[in-house]
Amino acid sequence: MTKPLQVYLDDDDLERLEAFARERGWTKSQAIRTAVRALTRRPSTDPVLELSGDIDGLPPDLSREFDRYLSETFVAEPPATYRVRRRTTVRR
C-alpha cells in the first residue's frame, strides 16, 4: 500500500527531477521511489554487482545480448596473414 509524501523542492531541483523523469518516460513519483530505493539499499558484498545501474543509456537487453553487443563494439584487426617464404639457396 502506498502512502502520500509531500516534498518541497527548489526550482532547480524540481526542473532536474522533471527532466530526469521525462527522459525515461517515468512519473516524478517513479523517479523519487527509485532514488529512495537506491539510497537505502544495503551495500553488496560483490564489487561487480555493486556497479549495477551506474551507467545510464545502456540497452535494456544488455544482459541477454551481451556477447552480440561486445562483438559489435570491440574492434579488432583481422589476424595477420603470413606467407611462407622459401629460402633461396645461392649456388656458388
N, CA, C and O of each residue as an XYZ file, in Angstrom:
368
protein
N       0.841     -1.175      0.000
C       0.000      0.000      0.000
C       0.887      1.240      0.000
O       1.819      1.350      0.797
N       0.594      2.153     -0.885
C       1.383      3.387     -0.958
C       0.760      4.453     -0.086
O      -0.452      4.481      0.132
N       1.612      5.326      0.406
C       1.162      6.441      1.244
C       1.704      7.732      0.658
O       2.807      7.747      0.113
N       0.958      8.796      0.761
C       1.422     10.065      0.190
C       2.563     10.659      1.017
O       2.665     10.446      2.225
N       3.417     11.414      0.318
C       4.533     12.105      0.954
C       4.661     13.457      0.276
O       4.644     13.548     -0.951
N       4.786     14.486      1.058
C       4.937     15.815      0.486
C       6.395     16.238      0.608
O       6.991     16.150      1.681
N       6.959     16.695     -0.499
C       8.359     17.099     -0.530
C       8.434     18.488     -1.140
O       7.757     18.779     -2.126
N       9.253     19.339     -0.554
C       9.447     20.681     -1.085
C      10.798     20.740     -1.794
O      11.832     20.414     -1.211
N      10.776     21.156     -3.050
C      11.992     21.270     -3.845
C      12.130     22.689     -4.359
O      11.132     23.344     -4.662
N      13.370     23.170     -4.460
C      13.544     24.482     -5.082
C      13.386     24.316     -6.599
O      13.322     23.193     -7.099
N      13.325     25.407     -7.306
C      13.054     25.362     -8.748
C      14.071     24.525     -9.520
O      13.697     23.764    -10.412
N      15.353     24.661     -9.184
C      16.392     23.912     -9.897
C      16.232     22.405     -9.694
O      16.307     21.635    -10.652
N      16.014     21.990     -8.457
C      15.841     20.568     -8.180
C      14.593     20.011     -8.864
O      14.607     18.898     -9.390
N      13.519     20.794     -8.849
C      12.289     20.348     -9.497
C      12.488     20.201    -11.002
O      12.008     19.237    -11.598
N      13.190     21.145    -11.619
C      13.461     21.048    -13.059
C      14.311     19.823    -13.378
O      14.058     19.132    -14.365
N      15.320     19.551    -12.546
C      16.163     18.369    -12.777
C      15.357     17.093    -12.610
O      15.525     16.152    -13.386
N      14.485     17.044    -11.612
C      13.638     15.870    -11.405
C      12.708     15.665    -12.594
O      12.563     14.547    -13.088
N      12.081     16.738    -13.049
C      11.165     16.630    -14.185
C      11.896     16.174    -15.448
O      11.385     15.335    -16.191
N      13.089     16.720    -15.696
C      13.864     16.331    -16.880
C      14.291     14.867    -16.781
O      14.213     14.127    -17.762
N      14.741     14.452    -15.596
C      15.155     13.069    -15.375
C      13.994     12.119    -15.657
O      14.154     11.130    -16.372
N      12.838     12.418    -15.100
C      11.667     11.559    -15.284
C      11.207     11.562    -16.745
O      10.867     10.511    -17.287
N      11.195     12.712    -17.370
C      10.745     12.827    -18.762
C      11.651     12.027    -19.705
O      11.154     11.355    -20.609
N      12.975     12.091    -19.506
C      13.915     11.363    -20.361
C      13.677      9.853    -20.310
O      13.937      9.144    -21.282
N      13.191      9.379    -19.193
C      12.987      7.942    -19.025
C      11.535      7.518    -19.227
O      11.223      6.328    -19.211
N      10.663      8.481    -19.414
C       9.243      8.162    -19.569
C       8.601      7.770    -18.247
O       7.632      7.011    -18.224
N       9.136      8.283    -17.151
C       8.627      7.983    -15.815
C       7.814      9.147    -15.295
O       7.874     10.256    -15.826
N       7.050      8.877    -14.243
C       6.435      9.966    -13.486
C       7.463     10.445    -12.469
O       8.445      9.756    -12.194
N       7.229     11.626    -11.916
C       8.126     12.125    -10.865
C       8.104     11.181     -9.664
O       9.129     10.971     -9.016
N       6.942     10.618     -9.373
C       6.843      9.684     -8.248
C       7.709      8.450     -8.473
O       8.377      7.982     -7.551
N       7.700      7.920     -9.701
C       8.542      6.756    -10.004
C      10.021      7.098     -9.820
O      10.782      6.302     -9.270
N      10.421      8.274    -10.277
C      11.814      8.694    -10.149
C      12.210      8.826     -8.683
O      13.301      8.409     -8.295
N      11.343      9.396     -7.877
C      11.641      9.566     -6.453
C      11.699      8.211     -5.753
O      12.585      7.984     -4.930
N      10.767      7.304     -6.066
C      10.807      5.970     -5.455
C      12.102      5.239     -5.816
O      12.697      4.564     -4.976
N      12.530      5.379     -7.071
C      13.779      4.742     -7.491
C      14.965      5.329     -6.734
O      15.862      4.597     -6.315
N      14.972      6.635     -6.561
C      16.057      7.285     -5.823
C      16.078      6.840     -4.363
O      17.148      6.599     -3.805
N      14.917      6.731     -3.749
C      14.853      6.284     -2.356
C      15.387      4.866     -2.232
O      16.145      4.561     -1.312
N      14.995      4.006     -3.151
C      15.484      2.616     -3.111
C      16.998      2.548     -3.308
O      17.678      1.754     -2.659
N      17.521      3.384     -4.208
C      18.965      3.391     -4.445
C      19.725      3.911     -3.227
O      20.803      3.413     -2.901
N      19.164      4.901     -2.568
C      19.833      5.479     -1.402
C      19.778      4.580     -0.173
O      20.657      4.646      0.686
N      18.762      3.753     -0.087
C      18.565      2.967      1.136
C      18.887      1.485      0.978
O      18.706      0.716      1.923
N      19.356      1.071     -0.184
C      19.656     -0.356     -0.358
C      20.919     -0.720      0.413
O      21.808      0.101      0.636
N      20.954     -1.978      0.805
C      22.127     -2.483      1.518
C      23.282     -2.623      0.540
O      23.086     -2.991     -0.618
N      24.475     -2.331      1.008
C      25.624     -2.494      0.116
C      25.834     -3.964     -0.251
O      25.614     -4.866      0.558
N      26.254     -4.170     -1.464
C      26.502     -5.520     -1.958
C      27.859     -5.998     -1.465
O      28.766     -5.198     -1.234
N      27.987     -7.297     -1.308
C      29.289     -7.857     -0.955
C      30.103     -8.154     -2.208
O      31.286     -8.484     -2.124
N      29.469     -8.036     -3.366
C      30.153     -8.286     -4.635
C      30.428     -6.947     -5.316
O      29.485     -6.256     -5.703
N      31.693     -6.565     -5.471
C      32.000     -5.262     -6.057
C      31.516     -5.097     -7.493
O      31.212     -3.981     -7.915
N      31.441     -6.186     -8.248
C      30.954     -6.088     -9.626
C      29.450     -5.801     -9.627
O      28.978     -4.950    -10.381
N      28.702     -6.512     -8.780
C      27.267     -6.254     -8.696
C      26.986     -4.866     -8.136
O      25.945     -4.278     -8.430
N      27.885     -4.350     -7.352
C      27.725     -3.006     -6.795
C      27.676     -1.952     -7.902
O      27.064     -0.898     -7.728
N      28.311     -2.227     -9.024
C      28.327     -1.288    -10.148
C      27.031     -1.308    -10.952
O      26.811     -0.442    -11.799
N      26.185     -2.280    -10.694
C      24.950     -2.424    -11.454
C      24.126     -1.141    -11.404
O      23.863     -0.598    -10.330
N      23.727     -0.669    -12.572
C      22.892      0.518    -12.666
C      23.656      1.823    -12.652
O      23.036      2.886    -12.646
N      24.984      1.786    -12.647
C      25.766      3.013    -12.584
C      25.904      3.724    -13.924
O      26.265      4.900    -13.961
N      25.625      3.038    -15.012
C      25.798      3.641    -16.326
C      24.437      3.828    -16.976
O      23.704      2.864    -17.199
N      24.111      5.069    -17.276
C      22.843      5.376    -17.937
C      22.958      5.134    -19.432
O      24.044      5.225    -20.006
N      21.837      4.828    -20.054
C      21.774      4.746    -21.502
C      22.144      3.406    -22.096
O      22.252      3.290    -23.317
N      22.342      2.394    -21.276
C      22.660      1.075    -21.827
C      21.383      0.422    -22.356
O      20.295      0.709    -21.857
N      21.499     -0.441    -23.345
C      20.311     -1.116    -23.879
C      19.645     -1.970    -22.804
O      20.336     -2.582    -21.988
N      18.323     -2.020    -22.792
C      17.630     -2.799    -21.763
C      17.889     -4.303    -21.853
O      17.711     -5.019    -20.868
N      18.309     -4.788    -23.028
C      18.565     -6.224    -23.184
C      20.056     -6.550    -23.123
O      20.485     -7.583    -23.636
N      20.847     -5.676    -22.500
C      22.292     -5.859    -22.471
C      22.706     -7.174    -21.826
O      23.608     -7.843    -22.329
N      22.079     -7.553    -20.740
C      22.455     -8.808    -20.075
C      22.242    -10.010    -21.002
O      23.087    -10.901    -21.088
N      21.111    -10.015    -21.683
C      20.778    -11.146    -22.551
C      21.626    -11.149    -23.814
O      22.014    -12.213    -24.297
N      21.915     -9.984    -24.350
C      22.606     -9.869    -25.641
C      24.039     -9.367    -25.489
O      24.578     -8.754    -26.410
N      24.659     -9.618    -24.343
C      25.986     -9.072    -24.063
C      27.013     -9.442    -25.134
O      27.752     -8.580    -25.609
N      27.062    -10.715    -25.512
C      28.053    -11.156    -26.495
C      27.881    -10.436    -27.829
O      28.860    -10.059    -28.471
N      26.635    -10.251    -28.236
C      26.387     -9.558    -29.506
C      26.863     -8.114    -29.437
O      27.535     -7.632    -30.349
N      26.508     -7.413    -28.340
C      26.943     -6.020    -28.198
C      28.463     -5.929    -28.111
O      29.062     -5.006    -28.664
N      29.079     -6.868    -27.431
C      30.537     -6.849    -27.314
C      31.179     -7.026    -28.682
O      32.122     -6.311    -29.023
N      30.674     -7.975    -29.471
C      31.279     -8.207    -30.789
C      31.026     -7.016    -31.726
O      31.834     -6.757    -32.617
N      29.925     -6.297    -31.536
C      29.670     -5.113    -32.355
C      30.533     -3.934    -31.917
O      30.853     -3.060    -32.724
N      30.903     -3.910    -30.661
C      31.644     -2.786    -30.110
C      33.151     -2.974    -30.227
O      33.876     -2.036    -30.559
N      33.613     -4.174    -29.956
C      35.043     -4.450    -29.958
C      35.551     -4.476    -31.384
O      35.084     -5.258    -32.212
N      36.497     -3.627    -31.654
C      37.046     -3.554    -32.998
C      38.419     -4.205    -32.965
O      39.333     -3.735    -32.288
N      38.539     -5.260    -33.687
C      39.816     -5.959    -33.747
C      40.271     -6.033    -35.188
O      39.468     -6.156    -36.112
N      41.543     -5.956    -35.350
C      42.078     -6.102    -36.695
C      42.071     -7.579    -37.055
O      42.259     -8.434    -36.190
N      41.856     -7.873    -38.312
C      41.892     -9.285    -38.708
C      43.296     -9.836    -38.467
O      44.272     -9.086    -38.496
N      43.397    -11.117    -38.235
C      44.718    -11.697    -37.989
C      45.630    -11.478    -39.188
O      45.200    -11.522    -40.341
N      46.866    -11.249    -38.892
C      47.840    -11.027    -39.961
C      48.018    -12.298    -40.769
O      48.023    -13.406    -40.232
N      48.161    -12.115    -42.046
C      48.399    -13.274    -42.903
C      49.883    -13.303    -43.224
O      50.470    -12.309    -43.651
N      50.449    -14.430    -43.015
C      51.865    -14.609    -43.286
C      52.018    -15.579    -44.446
O      51.356    -16.614    -44.515
N      52.890    -15.219    -45.330
C      53.195    -16.133    -46.418
C      54.476    -16.860    -46.064
O      55.412    -16.294    -45.499
N      54.482    -18.079    -46.403
C      55.699    -18.859    -46.187
C      56.649    -18.543    -47.332
O      56.338    -18.743    -48.506
N      57.801    -18.050    -46.956
C      58.794    -17.757    -47.994
C      59.830    -18.869    -47.992
O      60.361    -19.266    -46.955
N      60.080    -19.329    -49.141
C      61.121    -20.340    -49.257
C      62.468    -19.654    -49.318
O      62.651    -18.617    -49.956
N      63.372    -20.262    -48.645
C      64.722    -19.714    -48.690
C      65.327    -20.019    -50.055
O      65.256    -21.137    -50.566
N      65.892    -19.031    -50.588
C      66.571    -19.268    -51.855
C      68.020    -19.594    -51.545
O      68.685    -18.917    -50.761
N      68.473    -20.631    -52.173
C      69.864    -21.002    -51.970
C      70.697    -20.415    -53.082
O      70.354    -20.487    -54.262
N      71.743    -19.865    -52.688
C      72.627    -19.276    -53.667
C      73.663    -20.324    -54.032
O      74.377    -20.834    -53.168
N      73.740    -20.636    -55.291
C      74.726    -21.610    -55.742
C      76.015    -20.877    -56.071
O      76.018    -19.842    -56.738
N      77.052    -21.418    -55.607
C      78.353    -20.805    -55.887
C      79.219    -21.713    -56.647
O      80.353    -21.360    -56.970
